[in-house]
Amino acid sequence: MLDTIDPSIYITKDEYIQRLIPYQVALHALGYQVYVQQRPVIMVFEGWDAAGKGGIIKRVTENLDPRGYVVHAIAAPDGDDKTHHYLWRFWHRLPEKGQIAIFDRSWYGRVMVERIEGFCAEAEWKRAYREINHFERQLVDFGTVLFKFWIHISKDEQLRRFDARKENELKAWKLTDEDWRNREKWDVYSEAVSDMLLKTSTLTAPWTIIEGNCKWYGRIRVLNTLVKELSLELDYDPFTELPSLRKEEKKAKKKVEEDKAIQEAIELPMIQEFEYEKIVIDGETYKTDVAIMLDGHIEAWERKEEHELHPRDIKMILEQQPKSVILGLGTIGNLTVTPQAYKKLKDAGIEVLAYKTEKAVETYKERRAGKDIVALIHIGD
């Protein structure tokens, strides 16, 4: 999976400086709204050694009210943390309503370093994917705004940064023997990271992969994501007082238009067969609910135990900006859309086509040639 990511995207220092302060000011305004609206916010930062997580966190917090956030630097568990379930130490570090908690490394150590270094049994780290997904779903259901960032750099760029640290007296302390040992296991870690991203990126709590060879680009990309998603979650536009950000917004819209032009060349997957709790798409059989996105990507879609779609559940649809969304509501149509979620889709100008799954499948087949639809198909009852 990581082989498909190009971490070398670059911006100039002038572009970096031009964008940095406006985004930080916008994030400051959104941080105040987090307090006003009493929403807990969690930001998780994972990535390769020397990927620049600390530098990104510094730019994220630079303009935030220090009373409104806390940064947790997570190392190996010790003391009481070591005697409890691995998630225990994160439960009692979760933010209060109206507060922001930033995790520099997190519960994902269970499926990376603990997996690779043998600090837990194979059955334990394999079970952790499900435990983590449930844990994050509980957080989001409570009202938490959750961000998960993987900072990705190339192996060559990591070596360059290691060598630079070794030669810099002010930074040499950052480079340890453990860093070099981890580097020797790059391929093993890469496999573990790919498993983690694939198995724990859900509609409820998706991962954002940040291309990090250029530190300036990585920092701006994280700030842009935070501002964009918090604006959506809090229904608050910090740009109204920042004309310079309006310019950036126009650039972003232009990029969306360019992406849509590329999308025209993509053929959406074909649903070949559907029956209760089974759907076949382009020869692949799925026995879970599925989400078919604008770019042709298909992923397992979390079944909503309460059989309702809430605003948080349609977040990915809004990001895709389709003209239409097809909702397969199940074989007896028992999946429903809350009025708030329906309003968000309508306000975004998205046509909502909600049917029992059999009709939704047929509608998708008829409409897929238009290449402007997203489909969420519930294959249960």
Stockholm file with secondary structure:
# STOCKHOLM 1.0

chainA/1-381         MLDTIDPSIYITKDEYIQRLIPYQVALHALGYQVYVQQRPVIMVFEGWDAAGKGGIIKRVTENLDPRGYVVHAIAAPDGDDKTHHYLWRFWHRLPEKGQIAIFDRSWYGRVMVERIEGFCAEAEWKRAYREINHFERQLVDFGTVLFKFWIHISKDEQLRRFDARKENELKAWKLTDEDWRNREKWDVYSEAVSDMLLKTSTLTAPWTIIEGNCKWYGRIRVLNTLVKELSLELDYDPFTELPSLRKEEKKAKKKVEEDKAIQEAIELPMIQEFEYEKIVIDGETYKTDVAIMLDGHIEAWERKEEHELHPRDIKMILEQQPKSVILGLGTIGNLTVTPQAYKKLKDAGIEVLAYKTEKAVETYKERRAGKDIVALIHIGD
#=GR chainA/1-381 SS CGGGCCTTCCCCHHHHHHHHHHHHHHHHHHHHHHHHHTCCEEEEEEESTTSSHHHHHHHHHTTSCGGGEEEEECCSCCTHHHHSCTTHHHHTTCCCTTCEEEEESCGGGGGTHHHHTTSSCHHHHHHHHHHHHHHHHHHHHHTCEEEEEEEECCHHHHHHHHHHHHHCTTTGGGCCHHHHHHHHTHHHHHHHHHHHHHHHCCSSSCEEEEECSSHHHHHHHHHHHHHHHHHHHHTCCGGGGCHHHHHHHHHHHHHHHHHHHHHTTCCCCCEEEEETTEEEETTEEESSCEEECTTSCEEECCCCTTCEECGGGGHHHHHHCCSEEEEEECTTCCCEECHHHHHHHHHTTCEEEEECHHHHHHHHHHHGGGCCEEEEEECCC
#=GC SS_cons         CGGGCCTTCCCCHHHHHHHHHHHHHHHHHHHHHHHHHTCCEEEEEEESTTSSHHHHHHHHHTTSCGGGEEEEECCSCCTHHHHSCTTHHHHTTCCCTTCEEEEESCGGGGGTHHHHTTSSCHHHHHHHHHHHHHHHHHHHHHTCEEEEEEEECCHHHHHHHHHHHHHCTTTGGGCCHHHHHHHHTHHHHHHHHHHHHHHHCCSSSCEEEEECSSHHHHHHHHHHHHHHHHHHHHTCCGGGGCHHHHHHHHHHHHHHHHHHHHHTTCCCCCEEEEETTEEEETTEEESSCEEECTTSCEEECCCCTTCEECGGGGHHHHHHCCSEEEEEECTTCCCEECHHHHHHHHHTTCEEEEECHHHHHHHHHHHGGGCCEEEEEECCC
//
